[in-house]
């Protein structure tokens, strides 16, 4: 998903406000000055003073004040600007005997005060106070001055209130956009989870189908080899080559066949996608089934197994195998050639404990914090969905147990699964656990 567009600042930016109002703010004085010059045309002394003041104020506002803003700050520049405009208004009002065309500057300047910096109101008070005091002392009409002053003040307050409401509306729009983006991300995660579940369901059905196809011919092989072995045993005397078959080759073959049948049976049960009711099971038997399923991921390292007397537990054995396979596969993938993976079971109070230790690369503290989050993975794209440990965590919690992890970079990892003898009733299905696993859902 592409990154969201950069959010515009809600706080007032003096330079942004100034640049946005500079063109329109400068147009008003040009029109007012031209109007006053034309109105007093023929009164050459007044026209001359007005023209000189217009030129000086234009140079001050456009050159000196902008130079001050670049080298100092916009706040200092605006103080200089308002002082210059106050002087200009007082001079223009004096030479025109406070014509209404000059006093129009009073409310006009108040209209674009808002949004510059925190010193707006002090400058506004200074501007109105100094201008009004000088105008009253110089003979301006108090009534006209009061009317224009009130007009300018309330115009400023309305502008300020309107801008505040617009900013509030903008903030609400931005918050709604963030909420929509979060909802979109959550929808994407749900979609990815649904795709992952569908993928795992398909893989589970395929694995169950392959196991079923293997089971049929293996039934014939088992029956025929077993019959041959029994027939040869019943023979009184056999040549030496056949004796070797009876004593060594056929027993080893039957043992291999039994292992293949056990693996096929474990795979069919492990990949079955139907809902599983909780029942009594032998934990050590499920551990051995998980070892057979995960054997292919552990051939490069030394496997140590230590099974204690843990008895029988209540739960969903198919899901317990899913958890153990996931932990064993993760341990095998984290352990390099010649490393060691150790699995042990222990009796623990009213339950049992399963420990899986490896001598692999270990995990950082940052990885441990996110280890059981869905879709978190440290593997390269395409090598893991980041669901295995999240599923395992949900399964063990649904059994009333817990998973503990100890790991340091370079020192390996130890997963400890604590299971109670009797799970809580009723036992809710674990999140995502209904998706048939394939024994290859590593998350870290």
DOVONU-888820 format. One line per 3 residues: their letters; for each residue y, z, x of C-alpha. Coordinates in Angstrom, 2 decimals, always signed. Each point is the difference from the previous one (the first is absolute). Layout:
BEGIN
a = Y,Z,X ~ ...
***
This chain:
BEGIN
xxx = +0.00,+0.00,+0.00 ~ +3.39,-0.91,+1.34 ~ +2.44,+2.73,+0.94
xxx = +2.51,+0.95,-2.71 ~ +3.55,-1.26,+0.47 ~ +2.36,+2.28,+1.84
xxx = +1.68,+2.42,-2.39 ~ +3.76,-0.19,-0.22 ~ +1.78,+3.26,+0.82
xxx = +1.17,+1.94,-3.04 ~ +2.51,+2.03,+1.99 ~ +3.46,-1.44,+0.40
xxx = +0.48,-2.10,+3.12 ~ +3.74,-0.17,+0.88 ~ -0.29,-3.31,+1.87
xxx = -2.08,-1.56,-2.75 ~ +2.46,+1.08,-2.70 ~ +3.01,-1.06,+2.07
xxx = -1.36,-3.48,+0.72 ~ -0.97,-0.46,-3.63 ~ +3.50,+0.84,-1.30
xxx = +2.17,-1.29,+2.86 ~ +0.49,-3.53,-1.33 ~ +0.84,+1.03,-3.57
xxx = +2.01,+3.01,+1.18 ~ +2.17,-2.23,+2.19 ~ +0.62,-2.56,-2.74
xxx = +1.86,+2.48,-2.24 ~ +2.76,+0.91,+2.53 ~ +0.59,-3.69,+0.76
xxx = +0.56,-0.76,-3.70 ~ +2.16,+3.12,-0.53 ~ +2.17,-0.72,+3.06
xxx = +0.51,-3.63,-0.99 ~ +0.90,+1.05,-3.55 ~ +2.57,+2.58,+1.24
xxx = +1.59,-2.51,+2.39 ~ +0.32,-2.58,-2.77 ~ +1.33,+2.63,-2.44
xxx = +2.71,+1.10,+2.42 ~ +0.77,-3.51,+1.22 ~ +3.67,-0.24,+0.87
xxx = +0.20,+3.64,+1.04 ~ -0.53,-1.00,+3.59 ~ +0.16,+3.46,+1.52
xxx = -2.71,+1.25,-2.39 ~ -2.04,-3.18,+0.48 ~ +0.23,+0.37,+3.78
xxx = -1.12,+3.62,-0.04 ~ -2.90,-0.82,-2.33 ~ -1.09,-2.93,+2.15
xxx = +0.15,+2.05,+3.21 ~ -1.94,+2.87,-1.61 ~ -2.61,-2.42,-1.36
xxx = -0.44,-1.52,+3.47 ~ -0.21,+3.37,+1.75 ~ -2.45,+1.44,-2.54
xxx = -2.12,-3.15,+0.19 ~ -0.20,+0.20,+3.80 ~ -0.65,+3.73,-0.14
xxx = -2.82,-0.28,-2.56 ~ -1.62,-3.10,+1.42 ~ +0.41,+0.55,+3.76
xxx = +0.91,+3.51,+1.09 ~ -2.06,+1.91,-2.56 ~ -3.08,-2.20,+0.60
xxx = +0.39,+0.47,+3.75 ~ +0.15,+3.77,-0.55 ~ -3.15,-0.15,-2.16
xxx = -1.92,-1.78,+2.76 ~ +1.10,+2.34,+2.78 ~ +0.14,+3.29,-1.90
xxx = -1.38,+0.30,-3.53 ~ +0.59,-1.29,-3.51 ~ +1.28,+3.44,-1.04
xxx = +2.80,-0.04,+2.60 ~ +0.81,-3.62,-0.89 ~ +0.30,+0.82,-3.71
xxx = +2.36,+2.90,+0.72 ~ +2.23,-2.38,+1.97 ~ -0.21,-2.57,-2.77
xxx = +1.04,+2.43,-2.74 ~ +2.87,+1.38,+2.12 ~ +1.26,-3.55,+0.60
xxx = -0.33,-0.93,-3.68 ~ +1.79,+3.22,-1.05 ~ +2.92,-0.80,+2.30
xxx = +0.06,-3.60,-1.22 ~ +0.03,+1.05,-3.66 ~ +2.83,+2.49,+0.60
xxx = +2.11,-2.60,+1.86 ~ -0.68,-2.71,-2.59 ~ +0.77,+2.38,-2.85
xxx = +3.29,+1.09,+1.62 ~ +1.34,-3.55,+0.54 ~ -1.01,-1.14,-3.52
xxx = +1.21,+3.21,-1.67 ~ -3.58,+0.74,-0.98 ~ -0.71,-3.14,-1.95
xxx = -3.18,+0.08,-2.12 ~ -1.22,-2.89,+2.20 ~ -0.04,+2.42,+2.95
xxx = -1.42,+2.95,-1.92 ~ -2.98,-2.16,-1.02 ~ -1.29,+0.71,+3.54
xxx = -0.52,+3.65,-0.99 ~ -2.88,-0.52,-2.49 ~ -1.21,-3.10,+1.82
xxx = -0.71,+1.83,+3.26 ~ -1.86,+2.71,-1.91 ~ -2.43,-2.54,-1.46
xxx = -1.75,-0.74,+3.30 ~ +0.04,+3.39,+1.66 ~ -3.56,+0.90,-1.05
xxx = -2.98,-0.48,+2.32 ~ +1.58,+0.13,+3.46 ~ -0.89,+3.45,+1.35
xxx = +0.13,+3.73,-0.77 ~ +3.80,+0.10,+0.53 ~ +0.79,-2.25,-2.96
xxx = +1.39,+2.68,-2.29 ~ +2.17,+1.73,+2.65 ~ +1.54,-3.39,+0.85
xxx = +0.47,-0.73,-3.71 ~ +1.79,+3.33,-0.58 ~ +2.17,-0.53,+3.06
xxx = +0.91,-3.54,-1.07 ~ +0.92,+0.95,-3.59 ~ +1.86,+3.18,+0.99
xxx = +2.13,-1.52,+2.78 ~ +0.79,-3.19,-1.95 ~ +0.87,+1.82,-3.24
xxx = +2.15,+2.62,+1.78 ~ +1.97,-2.63,+1.91 ~ +0.38,-2.20,-3.10
xxx = +1.29,+2.86,-2.16 ~ +2.47,+1.07,+2.69 ~ +1.13,-3.61,+0.40
xxx = +0.77,-0.46,-3.70 ~ -3.16,-1.56,-1.41 ~ -0.67,+0.36,-3.72
xxx = -2.13,+3.15,-0.48 ~ -1.48,-1.40,-3.19 ~ -1.09,-3.27,+1.62
xxx = -1.24,+1.80,+3.10 ~ -2.02,+2.44,-2.12 ~ -1.47,-2.79,-2.10
xxx = -1.09,-2.08,+3.01 ~ -1.27,+3.08,+1.84 ~ -2.16,+1.05,-2.95
xxx = -1.23,-3.58,-0.42 ~ -0.99,-0.20,+3.66 ~ -1.65,+3.44,+0.04
xxx = -2.14,-0.61,-3.05 ~ -0.81,-3.53,+1.21 ~ -1.29,+1.54,+3.23
xxx = -2.05,+2.62,-1.87 ~ -1.52,-2.67,-2.25 ~ -0.83,-2.13,+3.03
xxx = -1.63,+2.98,+1.70 ~ -2.02,+0.90,-3.10 ~ -1.10,-3.58,-0.57
xxx = -1.10,-0.35,+3.61 ~ -1.94,+3.29,-0.23 ~ -1.79,-1.21,-3.15
xxx = -0.82,-3.31,+1.67 ~ -1.38,+1.82,+3.03 ~ -2.13,+2.18,-2.27
xxx = -1.32,-3.06,-1.81 ~ -0.74,-1.65,+3.34 ~ -1.83,+3.10,+1.20
xxx = -2.14,-0.04,-3.16 ~ -0.79,-3.68,+0.50 ~ -1.03,+0.65,+3.61
xxx = -2.17,+2.95,-1.05 ~ -1.66,-2.14,-2.67 ~ -0.63,-2.71,+2.58
xxx = -1.63,+2.55,+2.33 ~ -2.16,+1.25,-2.88 ~ -1.04,-3.57,-0.78
xxx = -0.86,-0.59,+3.66 ~ -2.10,+3.17,+0.08 ~ -1.74,-1.01,-3.23
xxx = -0.64,-3.45,+1.47 ~ -1.53,+1.54,+3.13 ~ -2.20,+2.28,-2.10
xxx = -1.08,-2.98,-2.11 ~ -0.89,-1.89,+3.17 ~ -2.08,+2.95,+1.20
xxx = -1.81,+0.18,-3.33 ~ -0.63,-3.75,+0.20 ~ -1.36,+0.30,+3.55
xxx = -2.18,+2.92,-1.08 ~ -1.38,-2.04,-2.89 ~ -0.74,-2.91,+2.35
xxx = -1.71,+2.37,+2.44 ~ -2.12,+1.50,-2.78 ~ -0.98,-3.45,-1.21
xxx = -0.86,-1.01,+3.57 ~ -2.11,+3.12,+0.51 ~ -1.73,-0.54,-3.35
xxx = -0.89,-3.56,+1.00 ~ -1.26,+1.12,+3.40 ~ -2.03,+2.76,-1.63
xxx = -1.61,-2.42,-2.46 ~ -0.75,-2.42,+2.81 ~ -1.52,+2.77,+2.15
xxx = -2.13,+1.16,-2.94 ~ -1.15,-3.58,-0.61 ~ -0.90,-0.55,+3.65
xxx = -1.90,+3.31,+0.07 ~ -1.88,-1.02,-3.14 ~ -0.96,-3.37,+1.52
xxx = -1.22,+1.74,+3.15 ~ -1.95,+2.58,-1.99 ~ -2.25,-2.56,-1.73
xxx = -1.48,-1.65,+3.13 ~ -0.13,+3.37,+1.75 ~ -2.26,+1.28,-2.78
xxx = -2.53,-2.75,+0.81 ~ +0.32,+0.62,+3.75 ~ -0.52,+3.74,-0.46
xxx = -3.01,-0.46,-2.25 ~ -1.67,-2.62,+2.22 ~ +0.54,+1.79,+3.30
xxx = -1.16,+3.28,-1.48 ~ -3.16,-1.65,-1.39 ~ -0.70,-1.65,+3.35
xxx = +0.40,+3.30,+1.80 ~ -2.39,+1.80,-2.37 ~ -2.60,-2.83,+0.21
xxx = +0.05,+0.09,+3.76 ~ -0.35,+3.77,+0.00 ~ -3.16,-0.29,-2.10
xxx = -1.66,-2.32,+2.50 ~ -2.60,+1.74,+2.14 ~ +0.50,-1.85,+3.25
xxx = +2.96,-2.14,+1.00 ~ +0.83,-2.06,+3.06 ~ +2.46,+1.62,+2.40
xxx = +3.00,-2.16,-1.10 ~ -0.55,+1.01,-3.64 ~ -0.41,+3.66,+0.94
xxx = +3.49,-0.17,+1.59 ~ +1.32,-1.38,-3.28 ~ -1.62,+2.81,-2.01
xxx = +1.14,+2.75,+2.34 ~ +3.51,-1.18,+0.95 ~ +1.29,-3.29,-1.38
xxx = -0.70,+0.41,-3.72 ~ +1.14,+3.68,-0.23 ~ +3.24,-0.94,+1.76
xxx = +0.36,-3.02,-2.30 ~ -0.54,+2.14,-3.10 ~ +2.53,+2.50,+1.29
xxx = +2.53,-2.81,+0.48 ~ -0.75,-1.32,-3.50 ~ +0.54,+3.46,-1.46
xxx = +3.37,+0.19,+1.81 ~ +1.03,-3.42,-1.36 ~ -1.02,+1.03,-3.53
xxx = +1.91,+3.26,+0.33 ~ +3.12,-1.84,+1.18 ~ -0.27,-2.50,-2.87
xxx = -0.45,+2.84,-2.48 ~ +3.00,+1.87,+1.46 ~ +2.10,-3.17,-0.11
xxx = -0.89,-0.72,-3.62 ~ +0.85,+3.55,-1.04 ~ +3.15,+0.04,+2.16
xxx = +1.32,-3.32,-1.34 ~ -0.82,+0.69,-3.64 ~ +3.22,-0.13,-2.03
xxx = -1.00,+1.90,-3.14 ~ +1.36,+3.47,-0.70 ~ -2.02,+2.81,+1.57
xxx = -0.67,+3.32,-1.71 ~ -0.10,+3.08,+2.18 ~ -3.45,+1.24,+0.80
xxx = -1.87,+2.13,+2.51 ~ -0.49,-1.62,+3.41 ~ -1.14,+0.86,+3.51
xxx = +3.00,-0.25,+2.29 ~ -2.07,-0.69,+3.13 ~ -1.79,-2.88,-1.75
xxx = +3.36,-1.56,-0.90 ~ +1.19,+0.49,+3.58 ~ -3.06,-1.90,+1.26
xxx = +0.66,-2.77,-2.53 ~ +3.60,-0.28,+1.23 ~ -1.24,-0.18,+3.60
xxx = -2.32,-2.89,-0.87 ~ +2.78,-1.92,-1.75 ~ +2.56,+0.56,+2.79
xxx = -2.50,-0.59,+2.81 ~ +1.42,-3.43,+0.83 ~ +3.43,+1.53,+0.77
xxx = -1.47,+2.63,+2.34 ~ -2.30,-2.02,+2.28 ~ +2.52,-0.08,+2.87
xxx = +0.26,+3.79,+0.27 ~ -2.35,+2.97,+0.26 ~ -0.78,+1.57,-3.36
xxx = -0.88,+3.69,-0.19 ~ -1.25,+1.50,-3.27 ~ -0.46,+3.70,-0.70
xxx = -1.12,+0.82,-3.54 ~ -0.01,+3.64,-1.05 ~ -1.61,+1.68,-2.99
xxx = +2.56,-0.77,-2.70 ~ -2.27,-0.31,-3.04 ~ +0.96,-1.92,-3.12
xxx = +3.46,-0.47,-1.54 ~ +1.35,-1.26,-3.29 ~ +2.28,-3.05,-0.11
xxx = -0.02,-3.77,+0.17 ~ -2.26,-0.93,+2.93 ~ +1.04,-3.65,-0.06
xxx = +3.61,+1.01,+0.61 ~ -0.97,+2.51,+2.70 ~ -1.78,-2.81,+1.85
xxx = +3.13,-2.13,-0.39 ~ +2.10,+2.71,+1.68 ~ -2.47,+0.52,+2.84
xxx = -0.38,-3.73,+0.67 ~ +3.78,-0.37,+0.16 ~ +0.35,+2.89,+2.45
xxx = -2.86,-1.28,+2.17 ~ +1.40,-3.54,+0.08 ~ +3.43,+1.34,+0.95
xxx = -1.55,+2.11,+2.75 ~ -1.96,-2.98,+1.33 ~ +3.03,-2.28,+0.00
xxx = +2.14,+2.64,+1.74 ~ -2.62,+0.64,+2.70 ~ -0.32,-2.34,+2.93
xxx = -3.15,-1.27,+1.73 ~ -2.06,+2.92,+1.30 ~ +1.85,+2.59,-2.10
xxx = -1.59,+2.60,-2.22 ~ -0.01,+0.69,-3.75 ~ -1.42,+3.34,-1.12
xxx = -0.96,+0.78,-3.60 ~ -1.10,+3.44,-1.15 ~ -0.56,+1.86,-3.28
xxx = +0.34,+3.76,-0.45 ~ -0.50,+2.57,-2.72 ~ +3.36,+1.50,-0.98
xxx = +0.23,+2.84,-2.51 ~ -0.60,-1.46,-3.45 ~ +0.03,-3.55,+1.30
xxx = -0.47,-2.20,+3.04 ~ +2.02,-1.53,+2.81 ~ -0.35,-3.42,+1.63
xxx = +1.66,-0.65,+3.37 ~ +0.43,-3.41,+1.60 ~ +1.45,+0.03,+3.53
xxx = +0.71,-2.93,+2.28 ~ +1.27,-0.46,+3.54 ~ +2.34,-2.85,-0.99
xxx = +3.70,-0.64,+0.47 ~ +1.16,+2.72,-2.39 ~ +3.09,-0.08,-2.22
xxx = +3.64,+1.01,+0.36 ~ +1.67,+2.65,-2.15 ~ +1.89,-2.75,-1.86
xxx = -3.25,-1.78,-0.89 ~ -1.60,+3.27,-1.16 ~ +2.90,+0.61,-2.41
xxx = -0.66,-3.30,-1.81 ~ -3.77,-0.19,+0.50 ~ -1.06,+0.43,-3.64
xxx = +2.81,-2.07,-1.56 ~ -1.20,-3.14,-1.81 ~ +0.59,-3.26,+1.88
xxx = +0.89,+1.80,+3.25 ~ -1.90,-1.49,+2.93 ~ +0.44,-0.30,+3.75
xxx = -2.26,-3.03,+0.21 ~ +1.12,-3.57,+0.49 ~ +0.57,-2.14,-3.13
xxx = -3.29,-1.06,-1.53 ~ -2.03,+2.80,+1.62 ~ +0.66,+2.73,-2.55
xxx = +1.66,+0.59,-3.37 ~ +0.89,+3.65,+0.63 ~ -2.02,+1.15,-3.01
xxx = -3.14,+1.54,+1.54 ~ +1.31,+3.44,+0.87 ~ +2.15,+0.17,-3.14
xxx = -3.15,-0.65,-2.05 ~ -1.98,+2.54,+2.05 ~ +2.69,+2.63,-0.50
xxx = -0.01,-0.59,-3.77 ~ -3.81,+0.20,-0.18 ~ -0.23,+3.29,+1.90
xxx = +2.85,+1.54,-2.03 ~ -1.75,-1.03,-3.24 ~ -3.07,+1.90,+1.27
xxx = +2.15,+3.10,+0.50 ~ -0.13,-0.34,+3.79 ~ +2.41,-0.93,+2.75
xxx = +0.22,-2.11,+3.15 ~ +1.49,+1.37,+3.21 ~ +1.00,-2.12,+3.00
xxx = +0.56,+1.04,+3.59 ~ +1.07,-2.63,+2.51 ~ +2.00,-0.51,+3.18
xxx = +0.78,-3.28,+1.76 ~ -2.64,-0.63,+2.65 ~ -2.16,+2.97,-1.08
xxx = -1.85,-1.35,-3.02 ~ -0.07,+1.03,-3.65 ~ -1.94,+2.45,-2.13
xxx = -0.34,-0.34,-3.78 ~ -1.33,+3.03,-1.85 ~ -1.13,-0.40,-3.62
xxx = -0.37,+3.22,-1.99 ~ -2.10,-0.30,-3.18 ~ -0.70,+2.74,-2.56
xxx = -3.48,+0.57,-1.31 ~ +1.21,-0.67,-3.54 ~ +2.98,-2.33,-0.70
xxx = +2.61,+0.91,-2.61 ~ -0.82,-0.92,-3.59 ~ +0.76,-2.48,-1.36
xxx = +0.26,-2.03,+3.20 ~ +2.56,-2.83,-0.40 ~ -0.74,-3.33,+1.65
xxx = +1.67,-0.35,+3.37 ~ +2.96,-2.32,+0.37 ~ -1.19,-3.47,+1.04
xxx = -3.51,+1.39,+0.56 ~ -1.45,-2.13,-2.82 ~ +0.54,-3.08,+2.16
xxx = -3.37,-0.80,+1.70 ~ +0.31,+0.58,+3.71 ~ -1.48,-2.21,+2.67
xxx = -0.06,+2.53,+2.81 ~ +3.03,-1.59,+1.67 ~ +3.09,+1.66,-1.43
xxx = +1.55,+1.62,+3.12 ~ +3.53,+1.21,-0.46 ~ +0.91,+1.21,+3.46
***
